[in-house]
Amino acid sequence: MSSPSHSALITHTWPSKRRWSLAFPINNLRRYLTFITQELAIGASLIIRHPFTPPPVPTWPLHLALFVAMIRATADHQEHIVEDISDIRRLIDTFFYYLPKLPQMRIVHLLLPIPQGGLGFPGVLGPLEHTETGHRTLPGQWIADNKVWDRIMGMRVANAAKNCKDPFAAREGEKVIFYTHGGGYFICSNATHREMLWRISRATGRRIFAAVDYRLAPEHPYPAALQDASHAFCHLTGPNGCGFDPENVTAAGDSAGGGLMLALMMYQRDFGLPTPSKAILLSI
């Protein structure tokens, strides 16, 4: 199984050229009035009670408590989820996209090209691989604390990665975290998780390869997300990608992202492919 050519790899640092829009159709706004009112009431209640009442988990900052409450309220609002899922995603992603970015946070956006015919992944991914036309890209990003990023990028490139085409290839002895976000496989993105990932980077001293804004259900049912995660992991460890030794890769994810990482590791194991050496799977 060959690695794709990444000569078309596109990268750029924050701010992203991508722009979110809150332009909902009027009929959708009416239909979502109850949902939006519920979200505002939950947020206002948490903000008012925050100085006097601990959050659900004592170590959670206010914004994390708000995030979890929003996700749970969205899951409870199921009557229009399938019909209007794009509006729910737009609402959530817009909110988190426009939150102020911490100056200590480094974000580098990526577009990983998927080659025609894919990479020949076997088994359950085979039919999807055959549909690849060579025109699809997989969006994602590197996220790190500024000090962590500058320290690592100042190190020499690992011997095994010297021929890699990715400008952010593995450094000598570097250990990396490969992360997939949660959200029930139908909402959220790297934008909703970037502060949490920055905190993980700061605490561990590692870069976070969150290069999987994977395709979401119901438009893209299983195993689309697994295929995207497999391509991202191949880029991270492949000779035409970043060239990381799988032994230096820790797989991580929260909620659905944790399930996706577990599925990836089992799939790689079952077909004799390289697997991350460790896993951190979170439940929210």
One Martini backbone bead per residue (centre of mass of N, CA, C, O) as a GRO file, in nm:
protein
  284
    1MET     BB    1   0.091   0.039   0.027
    2SER     BB    2   0.075   0.355  -0.071
    3SER     BB    3   0.164   0.677  -0.061
    4PRO     BB    4   0.080   0.982  -0.107
    5SER     BB    5   0.100   1.263  -0.280
    6HIS     BB    6   0.200   1.599  -0.130
    7SER     BB    7   0.232   1.839  -0.341
    8ALA     BB    8  -0.073   1.960  -0.261
    9LEU     BB    9  -0.012   2.065   0.000
   10ILE     BB   10  -0.197   2.269   0.230
   11THR     BB   11  -0.087   2.560   0.416
   12HIS     BB   12  -0.194   2.752   0.715
   13THR     BB   13  -0.217   2.995   0.932
   14TRP     BB   14  -0.344   3.175   1.157
   15PRO     BB   15  -0.594   3.271   0.999
   16SER     BB   16  -0.846   3.147   0.842
   17LYS     BB   17  -1.021   3.152   0.531
   18ARG     BB   18  -1.242   3.050   0.673
   19ARG     BB   19  -1.605   3.097   0.684
   20TRP     BB   20  -1.870   3.170   0.881
   21SER     BB   21  -2.237   3.131   0.895
   22LEU     BB   22  -2.568   3.267   1.021
   23ALA     BB   23  -2.751   3.212   0.758
   24PHE     BB   24  -3.062   3.153   0.814
   25PRO     BB   25  -3.351   3.059   0.749
   26ILE     BB   26  -3.645   3.174   0.864
   27ASN     BB   27  -3.787   2.899   0.915
   28ASN     BB   28  -3.553   2.790   1.095
   29LEU     BB   29  -3.567   3.001   1.317
   30ARG     BB   30  -3.849   2.930   1.411
   31ARG     BB   31  -3.793   2.628   1.469
   32TYR     BB   32  -3.536   2.718   1.673
   33LEU     BB   33  -3.639   2.885   1.913
   34THR     BB   34  -3.646   2.676   2.139
   35PHE     BB   35  -3.351   2.587   2.120
   36ILE     BB   36  -3.216   2.866   2.160
   37THR     BB   37  -3.350   2.930   2.430
   38GLN     BB   38  -3.231   2.689   2.579
   39GLU     BB   39  -2.933   2.761   2.540
   40LEU     BB   40  -2.944   3.040   2.678
   41ALA     BB   41  -3.048   2.942   2.954
   42ILE     BB   42  -2.811   2.758   3.019
   43GLY     BB   43  -2.588   2.969   2.996
   44ALA     BB   44  -2.698   3.174   3.203
   45SER     BB   45  -2.706   2.982   3.445
   46LEU     BB   46  -2.403   2.914   3.453
   47ILE     BB   47  -2.296   3.205   3.483
   48ILE     BB   48  -2.450   3.280   3.746
   49ARG     BB   49  -2.348   3.014   3.917
   50HIS     BB   50  -2.035   3.001   3.900
   51PRO     BB   51  -1.940   3.167   4.165
   52PHE     BB   52  -2.120   2.948   4.363
   53THR     BB   53  -2.104   2.692   4.163
   54PRO     BB   54  -1.989   2.417   4.071
   55PRO     BB   55  -1.914   2.237   3.833
   56PRO     BB   56  -1.959   1.917   3.739
   57VAL     BB   57  -1.646   1.961   3.722
   58PRO     BB   58  -1.421   2.120   3.916
   59THR     BB   59  -1.195   2.163   3.669
   60TRP     BB   60  -1.389   2.321   3.506
   61PRO     BB   61  -1.435   2.557   3.302
   62LEU     BB   62  -1.680   2.747   3.182
   63HIS     BB   63  -1.652   2.681   2.872
   64LEU     BB   64  -1.675   2.371   2.911
   65ALA     BB   65  -1.953   2.365   3.042
   66LEU     BB   66  -2.094   2.498   2.800
   67PHE     BB   67  -2.021   2.289   2.588
   68VAL     BB   68  -2.152   2.039   2.717
   69ALA     BB   69  -2.437   2.160   2.739
   70MET     BB   70  -2.476   2.201   2.434
   71ILE     BB   71  -2.448   1.909   2.344
   72ARG     BB   72  -2.677   1.791   2.520
   73ALA     BB   73  -2.902   1.971   2.407
   74THR     BB   74  -2.875   1.873   2.116
   75ALA     BB   75  -2.938   1.572   2.174
   76ASP     BB   76  -3.233   1.644   2.287
   77HIS     BB   77  -3.281   1.781   1.988
   78GLN     BB   78  -3.416   1.543   1.765
   79GLU     BB   79  -3.656   1.629   1.567
   80HIS     BB   80  -3.425   1.799   1.358
   81ILE     BB   81  -3.145   1.674   1.308
   82VAL     BB   82  -3.163   1.545   1.024
   83GLU     BB   83  -3.299   1.784   0.871
   84ASP     BB   84  -3.094   2.027   1.033
   85ILE     BB   85  -2.782   1.969   1.070
   86SER     BB   86  -2.638   2.208   0.930
   87ASP     BB   87  -2.740   2.424   1.132
   88ILE     BB   88  -2.616   2.309   1.387
   89ARG     BB   89  -2.326   2.319   1.294
   90ARG     BB   90  -2.313   2.621   1.234
   91LEU     BB   91  -2.374   2.718   1.517
   92ILE     BB   92  -2.139   2.580   1.668
   93ASP     BB   93  -1.893   2.660   1.486
   94THR     BB   94  -1.931   2.964   1.503
   95PHE     BB   95  -1.899   3.001   1.802
   96PHE     BB   96  -1.601   2.878   1.814
   97TYR     BB   97  -1.459   3.038   1.590
   98TYR     BB   98  -1.519   3.337   1.741
   99LEU     BB   99  -1.352   3.283   1.955
  100PRO     BB  100  -1.099   3.375   2.120
  101LYS     BB  101  -0.762   3.358   2.065
  102LEU     BB  102  -0.491   3.241   2.192
  103PRO     BB  103  -0.166   3.358   2.181
  104GLN     BB  104  -0.039   3.058   2.258
  105MET     BB  105  -0.164   2.958   1.986
  106ARG     BB  106  -0.104   2.705   1.737
  107ILE     BB  107  -0.220   2.711   1.390
  108VAL     BB  108  -0.227   2.459   1.125
  109HIS     BB  109  -0.350   2.422   0.819
  110LEU     BB  110  -0.493   2.143   0.629
  111LEU     BB  111  -0.465   1.965   0.302
  112LEU     BB  112  -0.531   1.633   0.217
  113PRO     BB  113  -0.477   1.443  -0.045
  114ILE     BB  114  -0.672   1.212  -0.229
  115PRO     BB  115  -0.615   0.963  -0.419
  116GLN     BB  116  -0.670   0.780  -0.672
  117GLY     BB  117  -0.805   0.498  -0.518
  118GLY     BB  118  -0.642   0.564  -0.293
  119LEU     BB  119  -0.457   0.317  -0.075
  120GLY     BB  120  -0.589   0.024  -0.058
  121PHE     BB  121  -0.778  -0.040   0.154
  122PRO     BB  122  -0.911  -0.292   0.319
  123GLY     BB  123  -1.209  -0.422   0.341
  124VAL     BB  124  -1.441  -0.196   0.447
  125LEU     BB  125  -1.273   0.032   0.270
  126GLY     BB  126  -1.266  -0.055  -0.027
  127PRO     BB  127  -1.520   0.075  -0.163
  128LEU     BB  128  -1.434   0.370  -0.099
  129GLU     BB  129  -1.160   0.373  -0.244
  130HIS     BB  130  -1.284   0.329  -0.537
  131THR     BB  131  -1.430   0.630  -0.533
  132GLU     BB  132  -1.177   0.778  -0.571
  133THR     BB  133  -1.074   1.067  -0.786
  134GLY     BB  134  -0.856   1.297  -0.668
  135HIS     BB  135  -1.051   1.560  -0.549
  136ARG     BB  136  -1.004   1.507  -0.251
  137THR     BB  137  -0.993   1.656   0.077
  138LEU     BB  138  -0.837   1.665   0.407
  139PRO     BB  139  -0.916   1.832   0.684
  140GLY     BB  140  -0.692   2.014   0.915
  141GLN     BB  141  -0.455   2.021   1.208
  142TRP     BB  142  -0.225   2.193   1.386
  143ILE     BB  143  -0.167   2.186   1.749
  144ALA     BB  144  -0.009   2.432   1.973
  145ASP     BB  145   0.207   2.551   2.167
  146ASN     BB  146   0.426   2.787   2.100
  147LYS     BB  147   0.670   2.672   2.259
  148VAL     BB  148   0.648   2.387   2.151
  149TRP     BB  149   0.670   2.449   1.852
  150ASP     BB  150   0.944   2.599   1.850
  151ARG     BB  151   1.111   2.372   1.973
  152ILE     BB  152   1.051   2.148   1.763
  153MET     BB  153   1.117   2.311   1.494
  154GLY     BB  154   1.429   2.340   1.599
  155MET     BB  155   1.464   2.061   1.526
  156ARG     BB  156   1.576   1.796   1.378
  157VAL     BB  157   1.521   1.588   1.142
  158ALA     BB  158   1.447   1.286   1.105
  159ASN     BB  159   1.594   1.038   0.938
  160ALA     BB  160   1.317   0.899   0.839
  161ALA     BB  161   1.216   1.216   0.731
  162LYS     BB  162   1.410   1.352   0.510
  163ASN     BB  163   1.209   1.269   0.248
  164CYS     BB  164   0.988   1.438   0.326
  165LYS     BB  165   0.731   1.675   0.215
  166ASP     BB  166   0.659   1.768   0.483
  167PRO     BB  167   0.728   2.056   0.676
  168PHE     BB  168   0.616   1.880   0.952
  169ALA     BB  169   0.807   1.676   1.017
  170ALA     BB  170   0.970   1.471   1.198
  171ARG     BB  171   1.152   1.473   1.481
  172GLU     BB  172   1.399   1.391   1.674
  173GLY     BB  173   1.226   1.195   1.909
  174GLU     BB  174   0.939   1.256   1.849
  175LYS     BB  175   0.624   1.301   2.004
  176VAL     BB  176   0.278   1.230   1.918
  177ILE     BB  177  -0.062   1.348   1.873
  178PHE     BB  178  -0.354   1.174   1.763
  179TYR     BB  179  -0.661   1.351   1.691
  180THR     BB  180  -1.018   1.301   1.759
  181HIS     BB  181  -1.319   1.426   1.761
  182GLY     BB  182  -1.616   1.481   1.894
  183GLY     BB  183  -1.999   1.443   1.835
  184GLY     BB  184  -2.154   1.170   1.745
  185TYR     BB  185  -2.069   1.186   1.426
  186PHE     BB  186  -2.245   1.488   1.358
  187ILE     BB  187  -2.060   1.689   1.519
  188CYS     BB  188  -1.823   1.901   1.505
  189SER     BB  189  -1.470   2.006   1.540
  190ASN     BB  190  -1.168   2.149   1.565
  191ALA     BB  191  -1.289   2.422   1.662
  192THR     BB  192  -1.426   2.303   1.931
  193HIS     BB  193  -1.117   2.179   2.039
  194ARG     BB  194  -0.862   2.369   2.047
  195GLU     BB  195  -0.820   2.437   2.351
  196MET     BB  196  -0.788   2.151   2.453
  197LEU     BB  197  -0.542   2.087   2.270
  198TRP     BB  198  -0.358   2.305   2.380
  199ARG     BB  199  -0.351   2.194   2.670
  200ILE     BB  200  -0.225   1.925   2.595
  201SER     BB  201   0.032   2.040   2.476
  202ARG     BB  202   0.130   2.192   2.729
  203ALA     BB  203   0.133   1.935   2.922
  204THR     BB  204   0.317   1.738   2.713
  205GLY     BB  205   0.502   1.875   2.480
  206ARG     BB  206   0.310   1.837   2.221
  207ARG     BB  207   0.195   1.779   1.927
  208ILE     BB  208  -0.118   1.815   1.742
  209PHE     BB  209  -0.277   1.583   1.523
  210ALA     BB  210  -0.583   1.723   1.377
  211ALA     BB  211  -0.630   1.571   1.068
  212VAL     BB  212  -0.972   1.530   1.132
  213ASP     BB  213  -1.233   1.646   0.945
  214TYR     BB  214  -1.448   1.436   0.940
  215ARG     BB  215  -1.697   1.277   0.818
  216LEU     BB  216  -2.051   1.305   0.859
  217ALA     BB  217  -2.334   1.230   0.993
  218PRO     BB  218  -2.568   1.110   0.765
  219GLU     BB  219  -2.421   1.160   0.489
  220HIS     BB  220  -2.163   0.985   0.626
  221PRO     BB  221  -2.141   0.682   0.682
  222TYR     BB  222  -2.033   0.408   0.768
  223PRO     BB  223  -1.672   0.427   0.709
  224ALA     BB  224  -1.580   0.729   0.658
  225ALA     BB  225  -1.425   0.811   0.918
  226LEU     BB  226  -1.222   0.576   0.905
  227GLN     BB  227  -1.095   0.653   0.637
  228ASP     BB  228  -0.991   0.932   0.723
  229ALA     BB  229  -0.815   0.834   0.959
  230SER     BB  230  -0.633   0.649   0.787
  231HIS     BB  231  -0.515   0.872   0.607
  232ALA     BB  232  -0.395   1.046   0.833
  233PHE     BB  233  -0.208   0.827   0.954
  234CYS     BB  234  -0.049   0.779   0.694
  235HIS     BB  235   0.067   1.064   0.682
  236LEU     BB  236   0.209   1.068   0.959
  237THR     BB  237   0.384   0.779   0.884
  238GLY     BB  238   0.469   0.839   0.607
  239PRO     BB  239   0.718   0.908   0.362
  240ASN     BB  240   0.515   1.143   0.225
  241GLY     BB  241   0.483   1.278   0.498
  242CYS     BB  242   0.600   1.279   0.834
  243GLY     BB  243   0.754   1.006   0.943
  244PHE     BB  244   0.641   0.858   1.180
  245ASP     BB  245   0.675   0.653   1.432
  246PRO     BB  246   0.431   0.462   1.570
  247GLU     BB  247   0.575   0.453   1.855
  248ASN     BB  248   0.533   0.792   1.864
  249VAL     BB  249   0.217   0.737   1.873
  250THR     BB  250  -0.076   0.891   2.010
  251ALA     BB  251  -0.393   0.806   2.057
  252ALA     BB  252  -0.679   1.039   2.047
  253GLY     BB  253  -1.006   1.093   2.216
  254ASP     BB  254  -1.346   1.206   2.230
  255SER     BB  255  -1.578   1.004   2.246
  256ALA     BB  256  -1.621   0.949   1.929
  257GLY     BB  257  -1.313   0.985   1.890
  258GLY     BB  258  -1.238   0.740   2.063
  259GLY     BB  259  -1.391   0.533   1.891
  260LEU     BB  260  -1.233   0.589   1.631
  261MET     BB  261  -0.952   0.510   1.738
  262LEU     BB  262  -1.025   0.221   1.811
  263ALA     BB  263  -1.108   0.138   1.525
  264LEU     BB  264  -0.836   0.196   1.395
  265MET     BB  265  -0.661   0.000   1.563
  266MET     BB  266  -0.822  -0.257   1.485
  267TYR     BB  267  -0.790  -0.237   1.183
  268GLN     BB  268  -0.481  -0.234   1.168
  269ARG     BB  269  -0.440  -0.501   1.315
  270ASP     BB  270  -0.614  -0.697   1.132
  271PHE     BB  271  -0.417  -0.597   0.865
  272GLY     BB  272  -0.111  -0.545   0.950
  273LEU     BB  273  -0.086  -0.252   1.043
  274PRO     BB  274   0.010   0.021   1.165
  275THR     BB  275   0.018   0.134   1.510
  276PRO     BB  276  -0.038   0.284   1.773
  277SER     BB  277   0.113   0.257   2.095
  278LYS     BB  278  -0.114   0.451   2.209
  279ALA     BB  279  -0.400   0.549   2.434
  280ILE     BB  280  -0.650   0.824   2.465
  281LEU     BB  281  -0.974   0.780   2.608
  282LEU     BB  282  -1.256   0.987   2.618
  283SER     BB  283  -1.530   1.080   2.843
  284ILE     BB  284  -1.842   1.303   2.826
   0.00000   0.00000   0.00000
